[in-house]
Amino acid sequence: MAGIYIHIPFCKRKCHYCNFYSLASSRYFDEVIDAITDEVNLRKSLVSKETIESIYFGGGTPSLMKAHHLQKIMDAVFTHFSVADHAEITLEANPDDISQEQLHSFKKNGINRLSIGVQTFNNSELQYLNRTHDAEKALKSIDMSRKAGFENLTIDLIYGLPNSTPETWNKNLEITRNFDIPHISCYALTVEQNTAFEYFIRKGKMKPPAEELFLDQFEALIDFANTHGYEHYEISNFCKDKRYAQHNTAYWFGKPYLGLGPSAHSYNRTSRTWNIAHLKKYIEGIKSESPDFEREILTENQRFNEFIMTHLRTKWGVGFSELESGFNKSQANYFFSKLKKYRNSDLLVVSDGRACLSPKGIFISDRIIADFFVEE
């Protein structure tokens, strides 16, 4: 079983926090779509023997695609791969792109899950993030999507914004509850290199986000989830009725995936590749049938560290039988020796052949996960 990720690298404008490869331009839009469809054929061997269980359009802003763009890519994918009847097909959408026409196009072309980039329902916070929509458009986009039949719906929210308050964060959660959103992805604001926020902080125009604010709002989020029936199944992800994000869950469980488009990553269990993050060079490489990408062959220690990192982030944690069957004896013994220091702590829960982060351990997950890493 495998997944396909498709990167659409275009935006109306860049958000202040975003460091994903994208451009605030529509130049080369058609050429990139053509190249993506050609790349399907050129690189299909990576997962050609696998049944495709998930397809994910990310970006950038995939909701900027016209109907014929989406249809062209979907036709290529379904022509060259065996796609499961129950495959989850997700498209990220900005609220201001959602219209009856677009929703019809999404449905017609097989999209069965929408990921709406709300981030916050507060206008001043949206302006702070440099988003292209306002709160009213966010509310309307959810309502329209529901009426169009998109029940499998997720929204993104960001916490820890320096201009947020307990009241604005709780309001975001209250709106989420009122809409009965089945899945939410909530991310702490991080200041990445080469973003507007990084520049503002460096120039003294903005204060770095406060850790105390992160912790308070994350704690409020977990309380909200427990109160209103959301399962906290991954550090940043919550769902009702076991509506896990199938594509991302496959990442955490180490399943292979093919990445299409400029800057997209691929993984086949033993190596990782990533396409060049440059529109013209990406297009030229596909046209010449010599895709421009880099490859990294994963060492056993890298595979082990990634296994620990991705599994401990989830509610299922590290399964001892999976660990012992997937890695050599010395690596397994290393994990168990490290685990001893946590057996009498309240940071990990060890039971039924698994080690999982405790409710307290989730708050310092990065530190705990890093403690299990094997150094190269």
QUIWOFEN-V604419 format. One record per helix or strand of 3 or more residues. SS is the DSSP state (A for helix, B for strand). FROM is the first residue (numbers start at 1). LEN is the number of residues. If there is no record, write none. Layout:
BEGIN
ss:SS from:FROM len:LEN
ss:SS from:FROM len:LEN
END
This chain:
BEGIN
ss:B from:2 len:7
ss:A from:29 len:18
ss:B from:51 len:9
ss:A from:62 len:3
ss:A from:67 len:14
ss:B from:82 len:12
ss:A from:95 len:3
ss:A from:100 len:9
ss:B from:113 len:7
ss:A from:123 len:7
ss:A from:135 len:13
ss:B from:153 len:7
ss:A from:166 len:14
ss:B from:183 len:6
ss:A from:196 len:7
ss:A from:211 len:17
ss:B from:231 len:4
ss:B from:237 len:3
ss:A from:246 len:7
ss:B from:257 len:4
ss:B from:265 len:3
ss:B from:271 len:5
ss:A from:279 len:9
ss:B from:293 len:5
ss:A from:300 len:13
ss:A from:320 len:7
ss:A from:329 len:14
ss:B from:348 len:4
ss:B from:354 len:4
ss:A from:361 len:11
END
